[in-house]
């Protein structure tokens, strides 16, 4: 008996380590170049922000939600690759995209650390200014 669920699941393509075989060595080479280029672009996009945050000792204007959801997306993508297969041939085929995902996740965690570190410093500086202001009123 064919049910809507069996029809829907039969339409989902099955990916296996054997199906990540390119039609030629040139296709595999181009795919890897594009994958690693993508990784460099995603990772490289975070570095200017990390440097700017460190220079200004502030993350003012940064959307925390952007980085949190980006991290959740990279975690779920990476886990989906590993849950799909731990076969080295499969992982090797996915390596360029895993490098981009896990590398971006690492740098996003640095930005998250900066966000909380610099926010705490800013709050303590505001508190000190308030205390200094209150002390000057007592004279």
C-alpha positions as CSV (number, residue, x, y, z in Angstrom):
1,X,0.0,0.0,0.0
2,X,1.3,3.4,-0.9
3,X,0.8,6.1,1.7
4,X,1.5,9.8,1.4
5,X,4.5,9.3,3.7
6,X,6.1,6.6,1.6
7,X,5.6,8.7,-1.5
8,X,7.1,11.7,0.2
9,X,10.1,9.8,1.6
10,X,10.7,8.0,-1.7
11,X,11.1,11.4,-3.4
12,X,13.9,12.4,-1.1
13,X,17.2,11.6,-2.8
14,X,19.5,9.2,-0.8
15,X,23.1,10.4,-0.5
16,X,25.7,7.8,0.2
17,X,29.5,7.9,0.2
18,X,29.4,6.2,-3.2
19,X,27.0,8.8,-4.7
20,X,29.5,11.6,-4.0
21,X,31.4,10.5,-7.0
22,X,31.9,13.2,-9.6
23,X,31.7,12.5,-13.3
24,X,35.3,13.3,-13.7
25,X,38.4,14.2,-11.8
26,X,38.1,17.8,-13.1
27,X,34.6,18.0,-11.6
28,X,35.9,16.9,-8.2
29,X,38.8,19.3,-8.5
30,X,36.5,22.2,-9.3
31,X,34.0,21.3,-6.5
32,X,36.9,21.2,-4.0
33,X,38.2,24.5,-5.1
34,X,34.8,26.0,-4.8
35,X,34.2,24.4,-1.4
36,X,37.5,25.6,0.0
37,X,37.0,29.1,-1.5
38,X,33.6,29.2,0.2
39,X,35.3,28.2,3.5
40,X,37.9,31.0,3.2
41,X,35.1,33.5,2.4
42,X,33.0,32.5,5.4
43,X,35.9,32.4,7.8
44,X,37.5,35.6,6.3
45,X,34.2,37.5,6.8
46,X,34.5,37.1,10.6
47,X,38.1,38.3,11.0
48,X,37.5,42.0,10.3
49,X,34.6,42.0,12.8
50,X,36.8,40.3,15.5
51,X,39.6,42.8,14.9
52,X,37.2,45.8,15.0
53,X,35.6,44.6,18.2
54,X,39.1,44.1,19.8
55,X,40.3,47.5,18.7
56,X,37.2,49.4,20.0
57,X,36.7,47.1,23.0
58,X,33.1,47.1,22.1
59,X,30.5,45.1,20.1
60,X,28.1,48.0,19.9
61,X,25.7,47.7,17.0
62,X,26.3,43.9,16.6
63,X,23.2,41.7,16.4
64,X,23.7,38.9,18.9
65,X,20.8,37.1,17.3
66,X,22.6,36.9,14.0
67,X,25.6,35.2,15.5
68,X,23.6,32.9,17.7
69,X,21.4,31.7,14.9
70,X,24.5,31.5,12.6
71,X,26.1,29.3,15.2
72,X,23.0,27.1,15.5
73,X,22.9,26.7,11.8
74,X,26.6,25.7,11.6
75,X,26.3,23.3,14.5
76,X,23.2,21.6,12.9
77,X,24.9,21.4,9.5
78,X,28.1,19.9,10.9
79,X,26.1,17.4,13.0
80,X,24.0,16.4,10.0
81,X,27.2,15.5,8.1
82,X,28.5,13.4,10.9
83,X,25.1,11.8,11.6
84,X,24.7,10.9,8.0
85,X,28.0,8.9,7.9
86,X,31.3,8.6,9.7
87,X,32.8,6.9,6.7
88,X,36.1,8.7,5.9
89,X,35.4,8.8,2.1
90,X,32.1,10.6,2.8
91,X,33.7,13.0,5.3
92,X,36.6,13.6,3.0
93,X,34.1,14.6,0.3
94,X,32.4,17.0,2.7
95,X,35.6,18.4,4.2
96,X,35.7,21.8,2.4
97,X,32.2,22.6,3.7
98,X,32.9,21.2,7.1
99,X,36.0,23.4,7.3
100,X,33.9,26.4,6.5
101,X,31.1,25.5,8.9
102,X,33.3,24.5,11.8
103,X,35.8,27.4,11.2
104,X,33.0,29.9,11.1
105,X,31.6,28.3,14.3
106,X,34.9,28.8,16.0
107,X,35.2,32.4,15.0
108,X,31.6,33.1,15.9
109,X,32.3,31.8,19.4
110,X,35.1,34.3,19.6
111,X,32.7,37.1,18.7
112,X,30.2,35.8,21.2
113,X,32.9,35.9,23.9
114,X,33.8,39.4,22.9
115,X,30.1,40.4,23.0
116,X,29.7,39.3,26.6
117,X,33.2,40.5,27.7
118,X,32.9,44.0,26.3
119,X,29.3,44.4,27.3
120,X,30.3,43.6,30.9
121,X,33.2,46.1,30.8
122,X,30.9,48.8,29.3
123,X,28.3,48.2,32.1
124,X,30.9,48.4,34.8
125,X,32.3,51.7,33.3
126,X,28.8,53.1,33.2
127,X,28.3,52.0,36.9
128,X,31.7,53.7,37.8
129,X,30.6,56.9,36.1
130,X,27.3,56.9,38.0
131,X,29.1,56.4,41.3
132,X,31.6,59.2,40.5
133,X,28.7,61.4,39.6
134,X,26.9,60.6,42.8
135,X,30.1,61.3,44.8
136,X,30.5,64.7,43.3
137,X,26.9,65.6,44.2
138,X,27.6,65.1,47.9
139,X,29.9,68.1,48.2
